[in-house]
Every structure is written in structure tokens, then in C-alpha cells.
Amino acid sequence: MQYEQIPENEHLSIKLAALFKTAVVPSDMIRLVLGELCYITKRMAYQLQIQKII
């Protein structure tokens, strides 16, 4: 694998951003069955305003 520490780097980046009072989504790290680390985060969906053209 070319980029082995991507989950760890992403998790660290978000935690550092939170320390500096930047708005971040909830996130964490979990260990998968084979021992790999996985970065998980809450998905934020944006609602679009749809306007009818009459």
C-alpha cells in the first residue's frame, strides 16, 4: 500500500482542528477484523433549496 497512514493522518488533522476551535464533525478510529485502522466520521448531508419555475 502506498499511503499506509492515511486514516491516522486524517484523524489527527481533525483532532488538531478541533483543538483550535474549528467546527468539525464527530469522528473516531476503529480497528477492523484484520487489524487495520479505519477512520470513521459522521456524514453531513446538505439540503438544497429547490425552487419551481412557473
Biopython code that builds the backbone (N, CA, C, O; Angstrom):
import numpy as np
from Bio.PDB.StructureBuilder import StructureBuilder

atoms = [
    (1, "MET", "N", (0.840, -1.180, 0.000)),
    (1, "MET", "CA", (0.000, 0.000, 0.000)),
    (1, "MET", "C", (0.890, 1.250, 0.000)),
    (1, "MET", "O", (1.854, 1.331, 0.762)),
    (2, "GLN", "N", (0.565, 2.203, -0.844)),
    (2, "GLN", "CA", (1.403, 3.390, -0.986)),
    (2, "GLN", "C", (1.263, 4.365, 0.181)),
    (2, "GLN", "O", (2.260, 4.933, 0.628)),
    (3, "TYR", "N", (0.044, 4.568, 0.678)),
    (3, "TYR", "CA", (-0.200, 5.530, 1.758)),
    (3, "TYR", "C", (-0.781, 4.796, 2.957)),
    (3, "TYR", "O", (-2.000, 4.728, 3.113)),
    (4, "GLU", "N", (0.064, 4.259, 3.785)),
    (4, "GLU", "CA", (-0.395, 3.393, 4.865)),
    (4, "GLU", "C", (-1.003, 4.147, 6.049)),
    (4, "GLU", "O", (-1.832, 3.579, 6.759)),
    (5, "GLN", "N", (-0.625, 5.391, 6.284)),
    (5, "GLN", "CA", (-1.100, 6.111, 7.466)),
    (5, "GLN", "C", (-2.196, 7.132, 7.165)),
    (5, "GLN", "O", (-2.364, 8.084, 7.928)),
    (6, "ILE", "N", (-2.928, 6.966, 6.100)),
    (6, "ILE", "CA", (-3.978, 7.926, 5.764)),
    (6, "ILE", "C", (-5.035, 8.007, 6.880)),
    (6, "ILE", "O", (-5.384, 9.120, 7.272)),
    (7, "PRO", "N", (-5.559, 6.902, 7.408)),
    (7, "PRO", "CA", (-6.565, 7.029, 8.473)),
    (7, "PRO", "C", (-6.022, 7.772, 9.702)),
    (7, "PRO", "O", (-6.717, 8.613, 10.272)),
    (8, "GLU", "N", (-4.811, 7.470, 10.102)),
    (8, "GLU", "CA", (-4.218, 8.120, 11.263)),
    (8, "GLU", "C", (-4.004, 9.617, 11.013)),
    (8, "GLU", "O", (-4.263, 10.439, 11.892)),
    (9, "ASN", "N", (-3.535, 9.964, 9.822)),
    (9, "ASN", "CA", (-3.302, 11.369, 9.493)),
    (9, "ASN", "C", (-4.609, 12.159, 9.456)),
    (9, "ASN", "O", (-4.664, 13.289, 9.943)),
    (10, "GLU", "N", (-5.644, 11.581, 8.892)),
    (10, "GLU", "CA", (-6.943, 12.248, 8.833)),
    (10, "GLU", "C", (-7.496, 12.470, 10.242)),
    (10, "GLU", "O", (-7.992, 13.551, 10.561)),
    (11, "HIS", "N", (-7.407, 11.448, 11.068)),
    (11, "HIS", "CA", (-7.895, 11.543, 12.449)),
    (11, "HIS", "C", (-7.131, 12.624, 13.213)),
    (11, "HIS", "O", (-7.738, 13.436, 13.910)),
    (12, "LEU", "N", (-5.830, 12.637, 13.087)),
    (12, "LEU", "CA", (-5.005, 13.645, 13.753)),
    (12, "LEU", "C", (-5.352, 15.048, 13.262)),
    (12, "LEU", "O", (-5.446, 15.978, 14.063)),
    (13, "SER", "N", (-5.540, 15.205, 11.970)),
    (13, "SER", "CA", (-5.873, 16.518, 11.403)),
    (13, "SER", "C", (-7.178, 17.054, 11.978)),
    (13, "SER", "O", (-7.274, 18.230, 12.328)),
    (14, "ILE", "N", (-8.178, 16.188, 12.073)),
    (14, "ILE", "CA", (-9.469, 16.611, 12.614)),
    (14, "ILE", "C", (-9.349, 16.942, 14.101)),
    (14, "ILE", "O", (-9.925, 17.929, 14.558)),
    (15, "LYS", "N", (-8.618, 16.140, 14.853)),
    (15, "LYS", "CA", (-8.455, 16.404, 16.287)),
    (15, "LYS", "C", (-7.693, 17.708, 16.521)),
    (15, "LYS", "O", (-8.022, 18.449, 17.447)),
    (16, "LEU", "N", (-6.692, 18.001, 15.709)),
    (16, "LEU", "CA", (-5.967, 19.269, 15.832)),
    (16, "LEU", "C", (-6.861, 20.447, 15.475)),
    (16, "LEU", "O", (-6.813, 21.487, 16.131)),
    (17, "ALA", "N", (-7.669, 20.289, 14.448)),
    (17, "ALA", "CA", (-8.599, 21.354, 14.067)),
    (17, "ALA", "C", (-9.570, 21.643, 15.213)),
    (17, "ALA", "O", (-9.871, 22.803, 15.493)),
    (18, "ALA", "N", (-10.057, 20.602, 15.871)),
    (18, "ALA", "CA", (-10.977, 20.780, 16.992)),
    (18, "ALA", "C", (-10.301, 21.514, 18.150)),
    (18, "ALA", "O", (-10.943, 22.317, 18.827)),
    (19, "LEU", "N", (-9.019, 21.250, 18.385)),
    (19, "LEU", "CA", (-8.287, 21.955, 19.439)),
    (19, "LEU", "C", (-8.227, 23.457, 19.186)),
    (19, "LEU", "O", (-8.177, 24.254, 20.124)),
    (20, "PHE", "N", (-8.233, 23.831, 17.923)),
    (20, "PHE", "CA", (-8.180, 25.242, 17.552)),
    (20, "PHE", "C", (-9.577, 25.816, 17.307)),
    (20, "PHE", "O", (-9.737, 26.838, 16.639)),
    (21, "LYS", "N", (-10.587, 25.132, 17.866)),
    (21, "LYS", "CA", (-11.980, 25.598, 17.831)),
    (21, "LYS", "C", (-12.580, 25.688, 16.434)),
    (21, "LYS", "O", (-13.477, 26.498, 16.198)),
    (22, "THR", "N", (-12.102, 24.876, 15.516)),
    (22, "THR", "CA", (-12.688, 24.784, 14.183)),
    (22, "THR", "C", (-13.863, 23.805, 14.247)),
    (22, "THR", "O", (-13.767, 22.763, 14.894)),
    (23, "ALA", "N", (-14.948, 24.132, 13.590)),
    (23, "ALA", "CA", (-16.113, 23.230, 13.580)),
    (23, "ALA", "C", (-15.766, 21.965, 12.795)),
    (23, "ALA", "O", (-15.400, 22.034, 11.621)),
    (24, "VAL", "N", (-15.884, 20.830, 13.443)),
    (24, "VAL", "CA", (-15.598, 19.540, 12.808)),
    (24, "VAL", "C", (-16.728, 18.567, 13.113)),
    (24, "VAL", "O", (-17.446, 18.728, 14.100)),
    (25, "VAL", "N", (-16.880, 17.565, 12.268)),
    (25, "VAL", "CA", (-17.883, 16.530, 12.504)),
    (25, "VAL", "C", (-17.334, 15.495, 13.487)),
    (25, "VAL", "O", (-16.119, 15.332, 13.596)),
    (26, "PRO", "N", (-18.220, 14.793, 14.204)),
    (26, "PRO", "CA", (-17.748, 13.733, 15.090)),
    (26, "PRO", "C", (-17.011, 12.656, 14.288)),
    (26, "PRO", "O", (-17.440, 12.279, 13.198)),
    (27, "SER", "N", (-15.908, 12.174, 14.836)),
    (27, "SER", "CA", (-15.126, 11.148, 14.144)),
    (27, "SER", "C", (-14.338, 10.328, 15.156)),
    (27, "SER", "O", (-14.188, 10.722, 16.313)),
    (28, "ASP", "N", (-13.843, 9.194, 14.708)),
    (28, "ASP", "CA", (-13.044, 8.332, 15.572)),
    (28, "ASP", "C", (-12.293, 7.319, 14.715)),
    (28, "ASP", "O", (-12.431, 7.291, 13.493)),
    (29, "MET", "N", (-11.504, 6.498, 15.378)),
    (29, "MET", "CA", (-10.772, 5.425, 14.714)),
    (29, "MET", "C", (-11.286, 4.100, 15.266)),
    (29, "MET", "O", (-11.559, 3.985, 16.461)),
    (30, "ILE", "N", (-11.416, 3.104, 14.398)),
    (30, "ILE", "CA", (-11.756, 1.749, 14.833)),
    (30, "ILE", "C", (-10.744, 0.784, 14.211)),
    (30, "ILE", "O", (-10.132, 1.077, 13.184)),
    (31, "ARG", "N", (-10.588, -0.348, 14.844)),
    (31, "ARG", "CA", (-9.708, -1.378, 14.303)),
    (31, "ARG", "C", (-10.562, -2.456, 13.641)),
    (31, "ARG", "O", (-11.475, -3.000, 14.263)),
    (32, "LEU", "N", (-10.271, -2.756, 12.405)),
    (32, "LEU", "CA", (-11.016, -3.763, 11.661)),
    (32, "LEU", "C", (-10.572, -5.168, 12.064)),
    (32, "LEU", "O", (-9.583, -5.332, 12.778)),
    (33, "VAL", "N", (-11.295, -6.160, 11.609)),
    (33, "VAL", "CA", (-11.030, -7.555, 11.975)),
    (33, "VAL", "C", (-9.588, -7.968, 11.668)),
    (33, "VAL", "O", (-8.968, -8.676, 12.461)),
    (34, "LEU", "N", (-9.056, -7.536, 10.536)),
    (34, "LEU", "CA", (-7.694, -7.913, 10.147)),
    (34, "LEU", "C", (-6.621, -7.048, 10.795)),
    (34, "LEU", "O", (-5.437, -7.193, 10.487)),
    (35, "GLY", "N", (-7.029, -6.138, 11.698)),
    (35, "GLY", "CA", (-6.073, -5.333, 12.434)),
    (35, "GLY", "C", (-5.798, -3.958, 11.842)),
    (35, "GLY", "O", (-5.045, -3.179, 12.426)),
    (36, "GLU", "N", (-6.391, -3.647, 10.700)),
    (36, "GLU", "CA", (-6.167, -2.343, 10.079)),
    (36, "GLU", "C", (-6.970, -1.274, 10.811)),
    (36, "GLU", "O", (-8.051, -1.547, 11.333)),
    (37, "LEU", "N", (-6.432, -0.050, 10.847)),
    (37, "LEU", "CA", (-7.172, 1.053, 11.423)),
    (37, "LEU", "C", (-8.076, 1.669, 10.374)),
    (37, "LEU", "O", (-7.719, 1.754, 9.199)),
    (38, "CYS", "N", (-9.248, 2.098, 10.807)),
    (38, "CYS", "CA", (-10.219, 2.698, 9.913)),
    (38, "CYS", "C", (-10.708, 4.005, 10.538)),
    (38, "CYS", "O", (-11.076, 4.034, 11.712)),
    (39, "TYR", "N", (-10.711, 5.070, 9.762)),
    (39, "TYR", "CA", (-11.200, 6.369, 10.210)),
    (39, "TYR", "C", (-12.681, 6.458, 9.873)),
    (39, "TYR", "O", (-13.071, 6.257, 8.723)),
    (40, "ILE", "N", (-13.510, 6.760, 10.872)),
    (40, "ILE", "CA", (-14.940, 6.893, 10.627)),
    (40, "ILE", "C", (-15.382, 8.302, 11.019)),
    (40, "ILE", "O", (-14.836, 8.903, 11.944)),
    (41, "THR", "N", (-16.365, 8.810, 10.309)),
    (41, "THR", "CA", (-16.859, 10.147, 10.580)),
    (41, "THR", "C", (-18.343, 10.225, 10.264)),
    (41, "THR", "O", (-18.863, 9.445, 9.467)),
    (42, "LYS", "N", (-19.009, 11.165, 10.891)),
    (42, "LYS", "CA", (-20.431, 11.371, 10.620)),
    (42, "LYS", "C", (-20.578, 12.047, 9.264)),
    (42, "LYS", "O", (-19.864, 12.998, 8.949)),
    (43, "ARG", "N", (-21.496, 11.551, 8.484)),
    (43, "ARG", "CA", (-21.743, 12.135, 7.164)),
    (43, "ARG", "C", (-22.645, 13.356, 7.322)),
    (43, "ARG", "O", (-23.666, 13.308, 8.008)),
    (44, "MET", "N", (-22.257, 14.419, 6.691)),
    (44, "MET", "CA", (-23.048, 15.642, 6.730)),
    (44, "MET", "C", (-23.678, 15.845, 5.361)),
    (44, "MET", "O", (-22.978, 16.049, 4.369)),
    (45, "ALA", "N", (-24.995, 15.787, 5.313)),
    (45, "ALA", "CA", (-25.706, 15.991, 4.053)),
    (45, "ALA", "C", (-26.266, 17.413, 4.047)),
    (45, "ALA", "O", (-26.788, 17.895, 5.053)),
    (46, "TYR", "N", (-26.149, 18.052, 2.930)),
    (46, "TYR", "CA", (-26.656, 19.407, 2.781)),
    (46, "TYR", "C", (-27.995, 19.355, 2.062)),
    (46, "TYR", "O", (-28.171, 18.605, 1.102)),
    (47, "GLN", "N", (-28.917, 20.148, 2.531)),
    (47, "GLN", "CA", (-30.211, 20.216, 1.876)),
    (47, "GLN", "C", (-30.183, 21.349, 0.856)),
    (47, "GLN", "O", (-29.801, 22.476, 1.173)),
    (48, "LEU", "N", (-30.582, 21.044, -0.340)),
    (48, "LEU", "CA", (-30.655, 22.046, -1.394)),
    (48, "LEU", "C", (-32.061, 22.610, -1.444)),
    (48, "LEU", "O", (-33.041, 21.881, -1.290)),
    (49, "GLN", "N", (-32.154, 23.904, -1.661)),
    (49, "GLN", "CA", (-33.457, 24.515, -1.841)),
    (49, "GLN", "C", (-33.820, 24.398, -3.320)),
    (49, "GLN", "O", (-33.096, 24.879, -4.192)),
    (50, "ILE", "N", (-34.939, 23.758, -3.582)),
    (50, "ILE", "CA", (-35.387, 23.583, -4.956)),
    (50, "ILE", "C", (-36.562, 24.530, -5.188)),
    (50, "ILE", "O", (-37.558, 24.499, -4.465)),
    (51, "GLN", "N", (-36.427, 25.348, -6.180)),
    (51, "GLN", "CA", (-37.489, 26.303, -6.489)),
    (51, "GLN", "C", (-38.123, 25.935, -7.819)),
    (51, "GLN", "O", (-37.434, 25.607, -8.785)),
    (52, "LYS", "N", (-39.447, 25.994, -7.851)),
    (52, "LYS", "CA", (-40.159, 25.747, -9.093)),
    (52, "LYS", "C", (-40.154, 27.009, -9.940)),
    (52, "LYS", "O", (-40.357, 28.115, -9.438)),
    (53, "ILE", "N", (-39.921, 26.827, -11.207)),
    (53, "ILE", "CA", (-40.004, 27.948, -12.154)),
    (53, "ILE", "C", (-41.360, 27.848, -12.832)),
    (53, "ILE", "O", (-41.655, 26.873, -13.523)),
    (54, "ILE", "N", (-42.170, 28.861, -12.625)),
    (54, "ILE", "CA", (-43.534, 28.835, -13.184)),
    (54, "ILE", "C", (-43.609, 29.711, -14.406)),
    (54, "ILE", "O", (-44.669, 29.824, -15.021)),
]
sb = StructureBuilder()
sb.init_structure("model")
sb.init_model(0)
sb.init_chain("A")
sb.init_seg("    ")
for serial, (resi, resn, name, xyz) in enumerate(atoms, 1):
    if name == "N":
        sb.init_residue(resn, " ", resi, " ")
    sb.init_atom(name, np.array(xyz, "f"), 0.0, 1.0, " ", f" {name:<3s}", serial, name[0])
structure = sb.get_structure()
